[in-house]
C-alpha cells in the first residue's frame, strides 16, 4: 500500500545530541516537505525538495538540515538539539504540482530536555 | 500573496449538532482548496478537496463548496459525533508560483456526548 512513514513517532533526547528524523514514501512522489507544528497548532514549512539532490529552505528559518539522495527518502537532521527544537515535525509528499494536495506522515514528536 | 483565514476556535458542540467552520482565502489565479483533519497525536489527513469553482467536496458526512464569488470554502456537517473531535485545517494550492500548500491556522473542534 502506498504511504508515507515517519520514525520515530516519539523522541526524548538530551541537549546537544545529534538527531535524525526519518521520512520515507512509497508513492514515487517527486516533491517532499517538512513542517514544524507549534503547540498552537500552526504549521510552518521549514524545508522542501523538488526531487533527488534538490533541497530548499521553507518559510520558517530552521537550524535543521535535510538531504534528498533517493526519491523515497527525505531525512531531517539536527546537529545539536536544544530545548527550543521541541516540537511536532510532519513530513509530506506530493505529485509535482501539489495541486491535488499533500499526503502526510504521522509525525515525530520531539522533546529536547 | 496567497493566504487562508479560518474561523477561530476552539469550537465546542454537543453530539448531533450542526457544524460550520468558516474558511476564506486570498489567491492569485485559480487555487485548489482543501480541508485536512488532524486527530490527537496524528499527522494530517486529507478530508476533502475541490479543484474548481462551484465544486463540492464531500467525505465522511462533511461537505464544502468552492465559492469563487465569496472566496470561501466553509466546512459543514449536519450531525457531528464525538469521533469528529479533532483539529481542522483549511488550505489552498495554486499551479502558479511556488506551488506550495498554504494552510490556515487550524480550528480545534470538541464534541461532547
Interface residues (C-beta under 8 A of the other chain):
Chain A: X6 X33 X40 X41 X42 X43 X45 X48 X90 X92 X94 X96 X97 X98 X99 X100 X101 X102 X103 X104 X105 X106 X107 X109
Chain B: X32 X34 X36 X38 X41 X42 X43 X44 X45 X46 X49 X51 X87 X89 X91 X93 X94 X95 X99 X100 X101 X103 X105 X106 X108
